[in-house]
């Protein structure tokens, strides 16, 4: 269902060479309650077929019916609009026409089922499922397998038929793509290629002393302890930036001496203490203070929701009060940081890379030259995936990754910290590798 167009702040469109995205809501039929290793088994506790809502934005780039269709999925705690600065810069590069022509057809951004606008649409079901789980003895919180079936259902929508879909995933959403492509039955031929941004995939058997296990557990605890209600959005933004008026001293979950390795994917609590400020009188740098200003404003607008409730008073004097809170409930958010949520078998990754390698098979659309491969973008600041973890992941993928690039001036939260640098890297991968594999018109660099 098309609901019209979402209109971002005109300033963020930078001279308006960017198409205004259309707002869509899709009803997706999914199976929730699947567990890794149980996908093909019979009925298990909490397993059910359900229709959930998916909020999406579509950038209609080309009317030619040719080119790549990009589907971007956000990391944990984030939302679809967080990609707008990246998309805007990517489309400016596309419009410049210095390296390619007609290689982008559409761009889609989606909210995961318990994130952003989708969470608001699915609130009644999400809360009912958790309540049933508590009563019946199973975990009713949305997990990465639920998100995988949701993503699989989105890729099956009729709007993506006969498209060359390129999946672009940040951090935790890389797990959803991996499971969707290797564990679930598919009713679609997608994707044509994949670009993983700072994937947080891990393999079974990590010892409890491994830094990923330690920081995963720290993130779970930190999210549960964090503040998630403010009187209004302005106060929330001050708190995120650590300014004095936002009560920065009352920041639960802050780490001491732990660096920023344990920070959640999308800023759930202070990643580290610092002596530098630049954000008021608090004397502290928060993870949000490193963000691009546009991304931070979009987070305050789209990752928080206003709640109105009646004040307890006589009926004739009843007044409503309001506050803002995180749309993603911290009880659901915390469980998504647990290491088992992002544990995959090396064989899954090897199969995925082999299926998408350029010489593996013909692509989903007649006339192209094969598949576009798997590509990875890493952060220059190794605050979550240091070189040993990267090497381990590449080994598990049987060195089937077609290309790698490093995005400068950013840590793990690349889309938040350097959206333009991310767009530059995506542009290079898409034009240099994926558009070529798709047989699209590409011009040499000037």
Secondary structure as the mmCIF struct_conf table of DSSP 4:
data_model
#
loop_
_struct_conf.conf_type_id
_struct_conf.id
_struct_conf.beg_label_comp_id
_struct_conf.beg_label_asym_id
_struct_conf.beg_label_seq_id
_struct_conf.end_label_comp_id
_struct_conf.end_label_asym_id
_struct_conf.end_label_seq_id
STRN STRN1 UNK A 2 UNK A 5
HELX_RH_3T_P HELX_RH_3T_P1 UNK A 10 UNK A 13
TURN_TY1_P TURN_TY1_P1 UNK A 14 UNK A 16
BEND BEND1 UNK A 18 UNK A 18
HELX_LH_PP_P HELX_LH_PP_P1 UNK A 19 UNK A 21
STRN STRN2 UNK A 22 UNK A 32
BEND BEND2 UNK A 33 UNK A 33
TURN_TY1_P TURN_TY1_P2 UNK A 36 UNK A 37
TURN_TY1_P TURN_TY1_P3 UNK A 39 UNK A 40
BEND BEND3 UNK A 41 UNK A 41
TURN_TY1_P TURN_TY1_P4 UNK A 45 UNK A 46
STRN STRN3 UNK A 48 UNK A 60
BEND BEND4 UNK A 63 UNK A 65
BEND BEND5 UNK A 67 UNK A 67
STRN STRN4 UNK A 68 UNK A 73
TURN_TY1_P TURN_TY1_P5 UNK A 76 UNK A 77
HELX_RH_3T_P HELX_RH_3T_P2 UNK A 80 UNK A 83
HELX_RH_AL_P HELX_RH_AL_P1 UNK A 84 UNK A 96
BEND BEND6 UNK A 98 UNK A 99
STRN STRN5 UNK A 100 UNK A 100
BEND BEND7 UNK A 101 UNK A 102
STRN STRN6 UNK A 104 UNK A 110
TURN_TY1_P TURN_TY1_P6 UNK A 113 UNK A 114
BEND BEND8 UNK A 115 UNK A 115
HELX_RH_AL_P HELX_RH_AL_P2 UNK A 116 UNK A 136
TURN_TY1_P TURN_TY1_P7 UNK A 137 UNK A 137
BEND BEND9 UNK A 138 UNK A 138
BEND BEND10 UNK A 141 UNK A 141
HELX_RH_AL_P HELX_RH_AL_P3 UNK A 144 UNK A 154
TURN_TY1_P TURN_TY1_P8 UNK A 155 UNK A 156
BEND BEND11 UNK A 157 UNK A 157
HELX_RH_3T_P HELX_RH_3T_P3 UNK A 158 UNK A 160
TURN_TY1_P TURN_TY1_P9 UNK A 161 UNK A 162
STRN STRN7 UNK A 164 UNK A 170
TURN_TY1_P TURN_TY1_P10 UNK A 171 UNK A 172
HELX_RH_AL_P HELX_RH_AL_P4 UNK A 173 UNK A 182
TURN_TY1_P TURN_TY1_P11 UNK A 183 UNK A 183
BEND BEND12 UNK A 184 UNK A 184
BEND BEND13 UNK A 187 UNK A 188
BEND BEND14 UNK A 192 UNK A 192
STRN STRN8 UNK A 193 UNK A 197
BEND BEND15 UNK A 198 UNK A 198
STRN STRN9 UNK A 202 UNK A 202
TURN_TY1_P TURN_TY1_P12 UNK A 204 UNK A 205
TURN_TY1_P TURN_TY1_P13 UNK A 208 UNK A 209
BEND BEND16 UNK A 210 UNK A 210
HELX_RH_AL_P HELX_RH_AL_P5 UNK A 211 UNK A 225
BEND BEND17 UNK A 226 UNK A 226
STRN STRN10 UNK A 229 UNK A 230
BEND BEND18 UNK A 231 UNK A 232
HELX_RH_AL_P HELX_RH_AL_P6 UNK A 233 UNK A 241
TURN_TY1_P TURN_TY1_P14 UNK A 242 UNK A 242
HELX_RH_3T_P HELX_RH_3T_P4 UNK A 244 UNK A 246
TURN_TY1_P TURN_TY1_P15 UNK A 247 UNK A 249
TURN_TY1_P TURN_TY1_P16 UNK A 252 UNK A 253
BEND BEND19 UNK A 256 UNK A 257
TURN_TY1_P TURN_TY1_P17 UNK A 259 UNK A 262
BEND BEND20 UNK A 263 UNK A 263
TURN_TY1_P TURN_TY1_P18 UNK A 265 UNK A 266
BEND BEND21 UNK A 268 UNK A 269
BEND BEND22 UNK A 275 UNK A 275
BEND BEND23 UNK A 279 UNK A 279
TURN_TY1_P TURN_TY1_P19 UNK A 280 UNK A 281
BEND BEND24 UNK A 282 UNK A 282
BEND BEND25 UNK A 287 UNK A 287
HELX_RH_3T_P HELX_RH_3T_P5 UNK A 288 UNK A 290
BEND BEND26 UNK A 291 UNK A 291
HELX_RH_AL_P HELX_RH_AL_P7 UNK A 293 UNK A 302
BEND BEND27 UNK A 303 UNK A 303
STRN STRN11 UNK A 304 UNK A 310
BEND BEND28 UNK A 312 UNK A 313
HELX_RH_3T_P HELX_RH_3T_P6 UNK A 315 UNK A 317
STRN STRN12 UNK A 320 UNK A 326
BEND BEND29 UNK A 327 UNK A 328
HELX_RH_AL_P HELX_RH_AL_P8 UNK A 330 UNK A 336
TURN_TY1_P TURN_TY1_P20 UNK A 337 UNK A 337
BEND BEND30 UNK A 338 UNK A 338
HELX_RH_3T_P HELX_RH_3T_P7 UNK A 339 UNK A 342
STRN STRN13 UNK A 343 UNK A 343
HELX_RH_AL_P HELX_RH_AL_P9 UNK A 346 UNK A 356
BEND BEND31 UNK A 357 UNK A 357
TURN_TY1_P TURN_TY1_P21 UNK A 358 UNK A 360
BEND BEND32 UNK A 361 UNK A 361
BEND BEND33 UNK A 364 UNK A 365
TURN_TY1_P TURN_TY1_P22 UNK A 366 UNK A 367
BEND BEND34 UNK A 368 UNK A 368
BEND BEND35 UNK A 370 UNK A 370
STRN STRN14 UNK A 373 UNK A 379
BEND BEND36 UNK A 380 UNK A 381
BEND BEND37 UNK A 383 UNK A 385
HELX_RH_AL_P HELX_RH_AL_P10 UNK A 387 UNK A 396
TURN_TY1_P TURN_TY1_P23 UNK A 397 UNK A 399
STRN STRN15 UNK A 401 UNK A 407
BEND BEND38 UNK A 408 UNK A 409
BEND BEND39 UNK A 412 UNK A 412
HELX_RH_AL_P HELX_RH_AL_P11 UNK A 414 UNK A 417
HELX_RH_AL_P HELX_RH_AL_P12 UNK A 419 UNK A 429
HELX_RH_PI_P HELX_RH_PI_P1 UNK A 430 UNK A 434
HELX_RH_AL_P HELX_RH_AL_P13 UNK A 435 UNK A 437
TURN_TY1_P TURN_TY1_P24 UNK A 438 UNK A 439
STRN STRN16 UNK A 442 UNK A 442
HELX_LH_PP_P HELX_LH_PP_P2 UNK A 443 UNK A 445
#
